[in-house]
Amino acid sequence: MEQKPALFGIKHSNRDISKPDSWGKNKFNSTFPAALIAYMDSVGKSPVYLKMGANNSIEHKYISGEELFVLNPLDESLYYSFESSFTPFQTLTLNNPPSVDLMLMNHKTSEILAGYEVKLTTLPDESTHNLSEEKYGSEIVIRMPSIHFLACSLASIYKENRKDLKKYFGQNGFGNIASYTEAAQVNPKIGEIWSIMNNLITDNLDKQKPAIIQPIWKTLGKRPVLADNCLDVFVWSDLAFTKLFMTESATVPLDPTVPVNRPTRALIQLFFMLNEFYIRGNFDSKDIFQKLTYTVKNDKAFSVSGRKTNVLMNCEELVRPRITKQEIKNIILGGGQMLLSPERRFDAVLANSADLF
């Protein structure tokens, strides 16, 4: 019997992988990484786990597919739910709970097991393709929903003991966000905000949990050709994730009129979500995103170039990803590659049409 298009390990899901509309760019970018983790687990390879360690350093550990998904990725009970509202966080936020790229459920008991943001990234990026391979890095673009998800993840640590946040935010919290909507108002407070968040993070190293799944796919420099060793997976804990913007926002502007940059804005927004959660037990992310913009567009929270992510992620797996291009046929099954529908970009067509020139 002819096999239908499929992805390794994904048996029960809110997407019908056999249908063409499940293979569009936006859907494939979250379904393929889930299948990649299931495949890696089946061949005894665990994703690299980036955790926050002592002294603001990033530690490299490993986390198995079963630890990530709570059940074995091939367990008959496992249900892969893509782009779903992560309802365990509903009570923490006044808005809809954050939507996650991948939610894992037990479809026999309806229990929600875990939820993750997924960032499928290219190695090398524009800022590192001219460097030596050990300095290759991937650009990571973070959207506003990821900051909402992160705030909920940190707030959940204090769900049963909210009053413990008093040591960071003070008796009555940090005041109303209306007092901090202008750069001139918030800049003098950035040093204090950074220190409070840094202390909160340092005090919770033993409570951090995986939050962002970042698969990498490696090419030969900028050429659209996969390297022989081309695929691997990194996982950021919720605390390690803060490193992506807190490093950038650590410098306090001496001039109070200096514009607030995107990483610093992410820090401020996260801070005030947790401050609101301390005061009343939930927070209004939509209100905070709308009021604390500092004239920067809300199209994304921030981005981090490959030069900067390389410093945090550099390891053997980044230089030589463990899954080879020959193994991709073990992950994309039943002719699924025929259903892929990549963006048709003029520059890509020209770059691949040497005969025109």
C-alpha positions as a Markdown table, in Angstrom:
| # | Residue | x | y | z |
|---|---|---|---|---|
| 1 | Met | 0.0 | 0.0 | 0.0 |
| 2 | Glu | 1.4 | 3.4 | -0.9 |
| 3 | Gln | 2.3 | 5.5 | 2.1 |
| 4 | Lys | 0.7 | 8.9 | 2.5 |
| 5 | Pro | 2.8 | 12.0 | 3.1 |
| 6 | Ala | 3.9 | 12.0 | 6.7 |
| 7 | Leu | 6.5 | 13.2 | 9.2 |
| 8 | Phe | 8.3 | 10.9 | 11.5 |
| 9 | Gly | 6.6 | 10.3 | 14.8 |
| 10 | Ile | 3.6 | 12.6 | 14.3 |
| 11 | Lys | 0.7 | 10.2 | 14.5 |
| 12 | His | -1.9 | 12.2 | 16.4 |
| 13 | Ser | -2.1 | 15.9 | 15.6 |
| 14 | Asn | -4.4 | 18.8 | 14.9 |
| 15 | Arg | -2.9 | 18.9 | 11.4 |
| 16 | Asp | -3.6 | 16.3 | 8.7 |
| 17 | Ile | 0.0 | 15.8 | 7.5 |
| 18 | Ser | -1.2 | 13.9 | 4.5 |
| 19 | Lys | -2.9 | 17.0 | 3.1 |
| 20 | Pro | -1.0 | 19.6 | 1.0 |
| 21 | Asp | -2.1 | 22.6 | 3.2 |
| 22 | Ser | -0.1 | 21.1 | 6.1 |
| 23 | Trp | 3.1 | 21.6 | 4.1 |
| 24 | Gly | 3.0 | 25.4 | 3.6 |
| 25 | Lys | 5.9 | 27.4 | 4.9 |
| 26 | Asn | 4.4 | 28.6 | 8.2 |
| 27 | Lys | 3.0 | 25.1 | 9.1 |
| 28 | Phe | 6.1 | 23.2 | 8.1 |
| 29 | Asn | 8.3 | 25.4 | 10.2 |
| 30 | Ser | 6.7 | 24.0 | 13.4 |
| 31 | Thr | 5.7 | 20.5 | 12.3 |
| 32 | Phe | 9.1 | 19.5 | 10.9 |
| 33 | Pro | 11.0 | 20.5 | 14.1 |
| 34 | Ala | 8.7 | 18.3 | 16.2 |
| 35 | Ala | 9.4 | 15.4 | 13.8 |
| 36 | Leu | 13.1 | 16.1 | 13.9 |
| 37 | Ile | 13.1 | 15.9 | 17.7 |
| 38 | Ala | 11.1 | 12.6 | 17.6 |
| 39 | Tyr | 13.6 | 11.2 | 15.0 |
| 40 | Met | 16.7 | 12.4 | 17.0 |
| 41 | Asp | 15.2 | 10.7 | 20.1 |
| 42 | Ser | 14.7 | 7.4 | 18.2 |
| 43 | Val | 18.4 | 7.4 | 17.2 |
| 44 | Gly | 19.6 | 8.3 | 20.7 |
| 45 | Lys | 20.5 | 12.0 | 20.2 |
| 46 | Ser | 19.2 | 14.6 | 22.6 |
| 47 | Pro | 18.8 | 18.3 | 21.8 |
| 48 | Val | 21.3 | 20.7 | 23.4 |
| 49 | Tyr | 19.7 | 22.4 | 26.4 |
| 50 | Leu | 20.8 | 26.0 | 27.0 |
| 51 | Lys | 20.2 | 26.8 | 30.7 |
| 52 | Met | 21.1 | 29.8 | 32.8 |
| 53 | Gly | 23.9 | 29.0 | 35.1 |
| 54 | Ala | 25.7 | 30.8 | 37.9 |
| 55 | Asn | 27.3 | 34.2 | 37.2 |
| 56 | Asn | 24.9 | 35.0 | 34.3 |
| 57 | Ser | 26.5 | 32.3 | 32.1 |
| 58 | Ile | 24.8 | 29.9 | 29.7 |
| 59 | Glu | 25.3 | 26.2 | 30.5 |
| 60 | His | 25.1 | 23.5 | 27.8 |
| 61 | Lys | 23.3 | 20.4 | 28.9 |
| 62 | Tyr | 21.2 | 17.8 | 27.0 |
| 63 | Ile | 17.5 | 17.3 | 27.2 |
| 64 | Ser | 15.9 | 14.1 | 25.7 |
| 65 | Gly | 12.8 | 14.1 | 23.5 |
| 66 | Glu | 11.0 | 12.3 | 26.3 |
| 67 | Glu | 11.9 | 15.0 | 28.8 |
| 68 | Leu | 10.7 | 17.7 | 26.4 |
| 69 | Phe | 7.5 | 16.1 | 25.4 |
| 70 | Val | 6.8 | 14.4 | 28.8 |
| 71 | Leu | 5.9 | 11.2 | 27.0 |
| 72 | Asn | 8.2 | 9.3 | 24.6 |
| 73 | Pro | 7.8 | 11.1 | 21.2 |
| 74 | Leu | 6.5 | 7.8 | 19.7 |
| 75 | Asp | 4.1 | 7.1 | 22.5 |
| 76 | Glu | 0.6 | 6.3 | 21.2 |
| 77 | Ser | -0.9 | 8.7 | 23.7 |
| 78 | Leu | 1.0 | 11.7 | 22.5 |
| 79 | Tyr | -0.9 | 14.4 | 20.6 |
| 80 | Tyr | 0.9 | 17.2 | 18.8 |
| 81 | Ser | -1.2 | 20.3 | 18.8 |
| 82 | Phe | 0.3 | 23.1 | 16.7 |
| 83 | Glu | -0.4 | 26.9 | 17.1 |
| 84 | Ser | -2.6 | 26.3 | 20.1 |
| 85 | Ser | -3.6 | 28.5 | 23.1 |
| 86 | Phe | -1.6 | 27.3 | 26.1 |
| 87 | Thr | -4.5 | 27.2 | 28.5 |
| 88 | Pro | -2.5 | 26.3 | 31.6 |
| 89 | Phe | -1.4 | 30.0 | 31.6 |
| 90 | Gln | -5.0 | 31.3 | 31.3 |
| 91 | Thr | -5.3 | 32.4 | 35.0 |
| 92 | Leu | -2.0 | 34.4 | 34.8 |
| 93 | Thr | -3.1 | 36.8 | 32.1 |
| 94 | Leu | -6.2 | 39.0 | 31.5 |
| 95 | Asn | -6.0 | 38.4 | 27.8 |
| 96 | Asn | -6.2 | 35.1 | 25.9 |
| 97 | Pro | -3.5 | 32.7 | 27.1 |
| 98 | Pro | -0.4 | 32.9 | 24.9 |
| 99 | Ser | -0.5 | 30.9 | 21.7 |
| 100 | Val | 2.4 | 28.4 | 21.4 |
| 101 | Asp | 3.8 | 26.9 | 18.2 |
| 102 | Leu | 3.8 | 23.4 | 19.7 |
| 103 | Met | 1.7 | 22.0 | 22.5 |
| 104 | Leu | 2.0 | 18.4 | 23.7 |
| 105 | Met | -1.1 | 16.6 | 25.0 |
| 106 | Asn | -2.1 | 13.2 | 26.1 |
| 107 | His | -5.0 | 12.5 | 23.8 |
| 108 | Lys | -6.3 | 9.6 | 26.0 |
| 109 | Thr | -6.6 | 11.8 | 29.1 |
| 110 | Ser | -6.8 | 15.3 | 27.5 |
| 111 | Glu | -4.0 | 16.4 | 29.8 |
| 112 | Ile | -1.8 | 19.2 | 28.5 |
| 113 | Leu | 1.8 | 18.2 | 29.0 |
| 114 | Ala | 4.0 | 21.1 | 27.7 |
| 115 | Gly | 4.1 | 24.1 | 25.4 |
| 116 | Tyr | 6.9 | 25.6 | 23.4 |
| 117 | Glu | 7.7 | 28.4 | 21.0 |
| 118 | Val | 9.6 | 27.1 | 17.9 |
| 119 | Lys | 12.2 | 29.1 | 16.0 |
| 120 | Leu | 13.5 | 27.3 | 12.9 |
| 121 | Thr | 16.8 | 29.1 | 12.1 |
| 122 | Thr | 19.4 | 29.2 | 9.4 |
| 123 | Leu | 23.1 | 28.6 | 10.0 |
| 124 | Pro | 25.0 | 30.8 | 9.0 |
| 125 | Asp | 23.1 | 34.1 | 8.9 |
| 126 | Glu | 23.9 | 37.3 | 7.1 |
| 127 | Ser | 26.2 | 38.5 | 9.8 |
| 128 | Thr | 28.4 | 35.3 | 10.0 |
| 129 | His | 28.5 | 33.7 | 6.6 |
| 130 | Asn | 31.9 | 35.3 | 5.8 |
| 131 | Leu | 33.4 | 34.0 | 9.1 |
| 132 | Ser | 35.1 | 30.7 | 9.8 |
| 133 | Glu | 32.6 | 27.8 | 10.5 |
| 134 | Glu | 33.2 | 27.8 | 14.3 |
| 135 | Lys | 31.9 | 31.5 | 14.3 |
| 136 | Tyr | 28.8 | 30.8 | 12.3 |
| 137 | Gly | 25.6 | 31.8 | 14.1 |
| 138 | Ser | 21.8 | 32.0 | 13.5 |
| 139 | Glu | 19.7 | 35.1 | 13.7 |
| 140 | Ile | 16.8 | 34.7 | 16.1 |
| 141 | Val | 13.7 | 36.9 | 15.6 |
| 142 | Ile | 11.5 | 37.2 | 18.7 |
| 143 | Arg | 7.8 | 38.3 | 18.4 |
| 144 | Met | 5.6 | 39.9 | 21.0 |
| 145 | Pro | 3.7 | 36.6 | 21.8 |
| 146 | Ser | 7.0 | 35.1 | 23.0 |
| 147 | Ile | 7.4 | 37.9 | 25.6 |
| 148 | His | 3.9 | 37.2 | 26.7 |
| 149 | Phe | 4.7 | 33.5 | 27.0 |
| 150 | Leu | 7.9 | 34.2 | 28.8 |
| 151 | Ala | 6.1 | 36.4 | 31.3 |
| 152 | Cys | 3.6 | 33.7 | 32.0 |
| 153 | Ser | 6.4 | 31.1 | 32.4 |
| 154 | Leu | 8.1 | 33.2 | 35.0 |
| 155 | Ala | 4.9 | 34.2 | 36.8 |
| 156 | Ser | 3.9 | 30.5 | 37.0 |
| 157 | Ile | 6.9 | 30.0 | 39.4 |
| 158 | Tyr | 5.1 | 32.2 | 41.8 |
| 159 | Lys | 1.5 | 31.1 | 41.1 |
| 160 | Glu | 1.1 | 29.6 | 44.6 |
| 161 | Asn | 3.3 | 32.1 | 46.5 |
| 162 | Arg | 2.8 | 35.5 | 44.8 |
| 163 | Lys | 3.7 | 37.4 | 47.9 |
| 164 | Asp | 7.3 | 36.2 | 47.6 |
| 165 | Leu | 7.6 | 38.7 | 44.7 |
| 166 | Lys | 7.5 | 41.5 | 47.3 |
| 167 | Lys | 11.3 | 41.2 | 47.8 |
| 168 | Tyr | 11.7 | 42.4 | 44.1 |
| 169 | Phe | 8.9 | 44.8 | 43.5 |
| 170 | Gly | 8.4 | 46.3 | 47.0 |
| 171 | Gln | 5.4 | 46.5 | 49.3 |
| 172 | Asn | 3.1 | 48.1 | 46.7 |
| 173 | Gly | 4.7 | 47.2 | 43.4 |
| 174 | Phe | 6.4 | 49.5 | 41.0 |
| 175 | Gly | 3.5 | 51.8 | 40.3 |
| 176 | Asn | 1.3 | 52.3 | 37.3 |
| 177 | Ile | 2.7 | 51.8 | 33.8 |
| 178 | Ala | 1.2 | 55.2 | 32.8 |
| 179 | Ser | 4.2 | 56.7 | 34.6 |
| 180 | Tyr | 6.7 | 55.0 | 32.4 |
| 181 | Thr | 5.4 | 55.4 | 28.8 |
| 182 | Glu | 8.1 | 57.9 | 27.7 |
| 183 | Ala | 11.8 | 57.2 | 27.4 |
| 184 | Ala | 12.6 | 60.1 | 29.6 |
| 185 | Gln | 10.4 | 58.6 | 32.4 |
| 186 | Val | 11.7 | 55.0 | 32.1 |
| 187 | Asn | 15.4 | 55.6 | 31.3 |
| 188 | Pro | 16.4 | 56.6 | 34.9 |
| 189 | Lys | 14.8 | 53.4 | 36.1 |
| 190 | Ile | 16.4 | 50.9 | 33.6 |
| 191 | Gly | 19.3 | 50.1 | 35.9 |
| 192 | Glu | 17.0 | 49.3 | 38.8 |
| 193 | Ile | 14.7 | 47.3 | 36.5 |
| 194 | Trp | 17.6 | 45.3 | 35.1 |
| 195 | Ser | 18.9 | 44.6 | 38.6 |
| 196 | Ile | 15.6 | 43.4 | 39.9 |
| 197 | Met | 15.0 | 41.1 | 37.0 |
| 198 | Asn | 18.6 | 39.8 | 37.3 |
| 199 | Asn | 18.0 | 39.0 | 41.0 |
| 200 | Leu | 14.7 | 37.3 | 40.2 |
| 201 | Ile | 16.4 | 35.1 | 37.6 |
| 202 | Thr | 19.4 | 34.3 | 39.8 |
| 203 | Asp | 17.1 | 33.2 | 42.6 |
| 204 | Asn | 15.2 | 30.8 | 40.4 |
| 205 | Leu | 18.0 | 28.8 | 38.6 |
| 206 | Asp | 16.6 | 25.6 | 40.1 |
| 207 | Lys | 13.1 | 26.3 | 38.7 |
| 208 | Gln | 13.9 | 27.1 | 35.1 |
| 209 | Lys | 12.2 | 25.0 | 32.4 |
| 210 | Pro | 12.4 | 24.6 | 28.7 |
| 211 | Ala | 10.6 | 27.3 | 26.7 |
| 212 | Ile | 11.9 | 27.8 | 23.2 |
| 213 | Ile | 12.9 | 25.0 | 20.7 |
| 214 | Gln | 15.4 | 26.3 | 18.1 |
| 215 | Pro | 16.3 | 23.8 | 15.4 |
| 216 | Ile | 19.1 | 24.9 | 13.1 |
| 217 | Trp | 19.6 | 24.0 | 9.4 |
| 218 | Lys | 23.1 | 24.5 | 8.1 |
| 219 | Thr | 24.0 | 25.4 | 4.5 |
| 220 | Leu | 27.4 | 25.8 | 2.7 |
| 221 | Gly | 27.9 | 29.5 | 3.5 |
| 222 | Lys | 25.2 | 31.6 | 1.8 |
| 223 | Arg | 24.7 | 29.0 | -0.9 |
| 224 | Pro | 21.2 | 27.4 | -0.9 |
| 225 | Val | 22.8 | 24.0 | -0.5 |
| 226 | Leu | 22.6 | 21.9 | 2.7 |
| 227 | Ala | 25.8 | 21.0 | 4.5 |
| 228 | Asp | 26.4 | 17.2 | 4.9 |
| 229 | Asn | 25.9 | 17.6 | 8.6 |
| 230 | Cys | 22.9 | 20.0 | 8.5 |
| 231 | Leu | 20.4 | 19.6 | 11.3 |
| 232 | Asp | 20.4 | 19.8 | 15.1 |
| 233 | Val | 18.1 | 21.2 | 17.8 |
| 234 | Phe | 18.8 | 23.6 | 20.6 |
| 235 | Val | 16.4 | 24.3 | 23.5 |
| 236 | Trp | 16.4 | 27.5 | 25.6 |
| 237 | Ser | 15.1 | 27.5 | 29.1 |
| 238 | Asp | 12.8 | 30.4 | 30.1 |
| 239 | Leu | 15.7 | 31.9 | 32.1 |
| 240 | Ala | 18.3 | 31.4 | 29.4 |
| 241 | Phe | 15.9 | 33.1 | 26.9 |
| 242 | Thr | 16.2 | 36.3 | 28.9 |
| 243 | Lys | 19.9 | 36.4 | 28.1 |
| 244 | Leu | 19.0 | 37.2 | 24.5 |
| 245 | Phe | 17.8 | 40.7 | 25.5 |
| 246 | Met | 19.1 | 41.4 | 28.9 |
| 247 | Thr | 22.7 | 41.4 | 27.7 |
| 248 | Glu | 21.7 | 44.1 | 25.2 |
| 249 | Ser | 19.8 | 46.1 | 27.8 |
| 250 | Ala | 22.4 | 46.0 | 30.6 |
| 251 | Thr | 23.9 | 49.4 | 29.8 |
| 252 | Val | 22.0 | 52.3 | 31.5 |
| 253 | Pro | 21.7 | 55.4 | 29.2 |
| 254 | Leu | 23.3 | 58.4 | 30.8 |
| 255 | Asp | 21.1 | 60.7 | 28.7 |
| 256 | Pro | 17.4 | 60.3 | 29.8 |
| 257 | Thr | 16.2 | 61.3 | 26.3 |
| 258 | Val | 18.1 | 58.4 | 24.5 |
| 259 | Pro | 15.5 | 56.3 | 22.6 |
| 260 | Val | 14.6 | 52.9 | 24.1 |
| 261 | Asn | 15.9 | 50.1 | 21.9 |
| 262 | Arg | 14.0 | 46.9 | 21.3 |
| 263 | Pro | 15.9 | 44.6 | 23.7 |
| 264 | Thr | 15.5 | 47.1 | 26.5 |
| 265 | Arg | 11.8 | 47.5 | 25.6 |
| 266 | Ala | 11.4 | 43.7 | 26.0 |
| 267 | Leu | 13.0 | 43.9 | 29.4 |
| 268 | Ile | 10.7 | 46.7 | 30.5 |
| 269 | Gln | 7.5 | 45.0 | 29.2 |
| 270 | Leu | 8.5 | 41.7 | 30.9 |
| 271 | Phe | 9.2 | 43.6 | 34.1 |
| 272 | Phe | 5.8 | 45.3 | 34.2 |
| 273 | Met | 3.9 | 42.1 | 33.4 |
| 274 | Leu | 5.5 | 40.5 | 36.4 |
| 275 | Asn | 4.9 | 43.6 | 38.5 |
| 276 | Glu | 1.2 | 43.6 | 37.6 |
| 277 | Phe | 1.1 | 39.9 | 38.4 |
| 278 | Tyr | 2.5 | 40.6 | 41.8 |
| 279 | Ile | 0.0 | 43.3 | 42.5 |
| 280 | Arg | -3.2 | 41.6 | 41.4 |
| 281 | Gly | -2.5 | 38.0 | 40.4 |
| 282 | Asn | -2.7 | 38.5 | 36.6 |
| 283 | Phe | -1.5 | 41.0 | 34.0 |
| 284 | Asp | -2.8 | 42.7 | 30.9 |
| 285 | Ser | -0.2 | 42.0 | 28.2 |
| 286 | Lys | -2.1 | 43.8 | 25.5 |
| 287 | Asp | -2.3 | 47.0 | 27.5 |
| 288 | Ile | 1.5 | 46.8 | 28.3 |
| 289 | Phe | 2.4 | 46.2 | 24.7 |
| 290 | Gln | 0.3 | 49.1 | 23.5 |
| 291 | Lys | 1.4 | 51.6 | 26.1 |
| 292 | Leu | 5.1 | 50.7 | 26.5 |
| 293 | Thr | 6.1 | 51.0 | 22.8 |
| 294 | Tyr | 8.6 | 53.9 | 23.1 |
| 295 | Thr | 7.9 | 54.8 | 19.4 |
| 296 | Val | 9.4 | 51.5 | 18.2 |
| 297 | Lys | 7.1 | 49.5 | 15.9 |
| 298 | Asn | 5.4 | 46.5 | 17.4 |
| 299 | Asp | 6.1 | 44.3 | 14.4 |
| 300 | Lys | 8.6 | 42.2 | 16.5 |
| 301 | Ala | 10.0 | 42.3 | 20.0 |
| 302 | Phe | 13.6 | 42.2 | 18.9 |
| 303 | Ser | 16.1 | 40.2 | 16.9 |
| 304 | Val | 19.6 | 38.9 | 17.8 |
| 305 | Ser | 22.2 | 38.4 | 15.1 |
| 306 | Gly | 24.3 | 35.3 | 14.6 |
| 307 | Arg | 27.4 | 37.0 | 15.9 |
| 308 | Lys | 25.7 | 37.4 | 19.2 |
| 309 | Thr | 23.9 | 34.0 | 19.4 |
| 310 | Asn | 27.2 | 32.2 | 18.5 |
| 311 | Val | 28.7 | 33.4 | 21.7 |
| 312 | Leu | 25.8 | 31.8 | 23.7 |
| 313 | Met | 25.4 | 28.7 | 21.6 |
| 314 | Asn | 28.9 | 27.8 | 20.5 |
| 315 | Cys | 29.6 | 24.1 | 20.9 |
| 316 | Glu | 30.4 | 21.0 | 18.8 |
| 317 | Glu | 26.8 | 20.6 | 17.7 |
| 318 | Leu | 26.7 | 24.1 | 16.3 |
| 319 | Val | 29.9 | 23.6 | 14.3 |
| 320 | Arg | 28.9 | 20.1 | 13.2 |
| 321 | Pro | 25.2 | 19.4 | 13.5 |
| 322 | Arg | 24.5 | 15.7 | 14.3 |
| 323 | Ile | 21.8 | 14.9 | 11.7 |
| 324 | Thr | 23.0 | 14.5 | 8.1 |
| 325 | Lys | 21.2 | 15.5 | 5.0 |
| 326 | Gln | 21.0 | 11.8 | 4.0 |
| 327 | Glu | 18.8 | 11.3 | 7.1 |
| 328 | Ile | 16.1 | 13.8 | 6.1 |
| 329 | Lys | 14.4 | 11.0 | 4.1 |
| 330 | Asn | 13.8 | 9.3 | 7.4 |
| 331 | Ile | 11.9 | 12.3 | 8.7 |
| 332 | Ile | 9.9 | 13.4 | 5.7 |
| 333 | Leu | 8.0 | 10.3 | 4.6 |
| 334 | Gly | 5.7 | 9.2 | 1.9 |
| 335 | Gly | 6.8 | 11.8 | -0.7 |
| 336 | Gly | 5.9 | 14.7 | 1.6 |
| 337 | Gln | 8.7 | 16.8 | 0.1 |
| 338 | Met | 6.5 | 17.0 | -3.1 |
| 339 | Leu | 3.9 | 19.0 | -1.1 |
| 340 | Leu | 6.3 | 21.6 | 0.1 |
| 341 | Ser | 5.5 | 25.1 | -1.2 |
| 342 | Pro | 8.4 | 27.5 | -0.5 |
| 343 | Glu | 8.1 | 31.2 | -1.1 |
| 344 | Arg | 8.9 | 32.2 | -4.7 |
| 345 | Arg | 11.2 | 35.1 | -4.2 |
| 346 | Phe | 12.6 | 37.0 | -7.2 |
| 347 | Asp | 16.1 | 37.2 | -5.6 |
| 348 | Ala | 16.1 | 33.5 | -4.9 |
| 349 | Val | 15.2 | 32.7 | -8.5 |
| 350 | Leu | 17.9 | 35.0 | -9.9 |
| 351 | Ala | 20.5 | 33.5 | -7.5 |
| 352 | Asn | 19.7 | 30.1 | -8.8 |
| 353 | Ser | 19.6 | 31.1 | -12.5 |
| 354 | Ala | 23.3 | 31.4 | -13.3 |
| 355 | Asp | 22.5 | 30.8 | -17.0 |
| 356 | Leu | 20.8 | 34.3 | -17.2 |
| 357 | Phe | 24.2 | 35.9 | -16.7 |
